[in-house]
Amino acid sequence: MRSPRPRSLRPRRATTPVTVVTSCDVVLRESAIADLLCDQPDVVVVRHTLGPRRDDGLRRTVLDAAGVVEDVRVDLEHSCLGCALREDVLPAVVAAAASGRWSRVVVALPVTAEPVPAVQALTAGEVDGRPVSVSVHVDGVLAVVHGPALEGDLFGDDLWVERSQGLDEADARSVGEVLARQLEEADAVLVGGEAPPAARAAARHLAGPRVDLLALHESPGARVLQPRPVPPPRAVPAAAGCWTCSTRARSTSTACGRSCSTPRCRCTPGGCWSASRSSGAARCAPAGPSGCPPAPARPAPGTAAAGS
């Protein structure tokens, strides 16, 4: 399920909106960036590429509709996303916002990077002792996926290191794990190519019923980048009898008093699961035989459901 995103789609002070772009396909990521720059000339893209070896460092490219503004290689202490965020991504985003040349910053994360660390850093991080939130606010997360390969990637057992696309040499994450996390955090999903019905259903289940699935190259940039309102939490019964929650949490603590070490909403054999992303409080439900909370009881015929 989705992880906490401490952000507001309509901040009180005038800050520059930031859209975070994630993908597991470098070609699709570049295609999405090109489309956005063609449709939105007042947007700047801050793109980072992270090499799999420690000595590869980080490549930062800043682009707008007129062309390449900056293209530099940055040496990092470690070849990891955390170091990249701390040492270069945040300063680059703040600098782009402070220039006043663009109305929006699009942050294109390294391929296979997950959005949660970036969103949290952009929300609560600092640059030179000054909160990043003074300059920018996260306006949305965009996932770019390959439709024809979506089902196989989600349910396959490949590792990124086997595809030579890991964030470092020790990256043991599976392809499906990363893709699922990118979809779970997305406010909009750009689909490249034709996705079979089963793949679209899986993407819809992971992203949530209110998240737009948009066709790459066919969706206007204004629609792709438009702020999405935060939906209320909603229980979604699944065909198998288990249910999940459409979540936008502001806290990872649970109503039973336990704190969840993982930012993701999970059902556990102990029955404790993390907070809804749209609410500061969450409900804990006892786990069923499968480890999932039982589906909510249906009202009797002729009676209204509670809260309706």
Summary of the structure (lengths in Angstrom):
residues: 308
radius of gyration: 19.8
end to end distance: 24.5
largest distance: 67.2
contacts: 984
relative contact order: 0.16
helix: 28%
strand: 23%
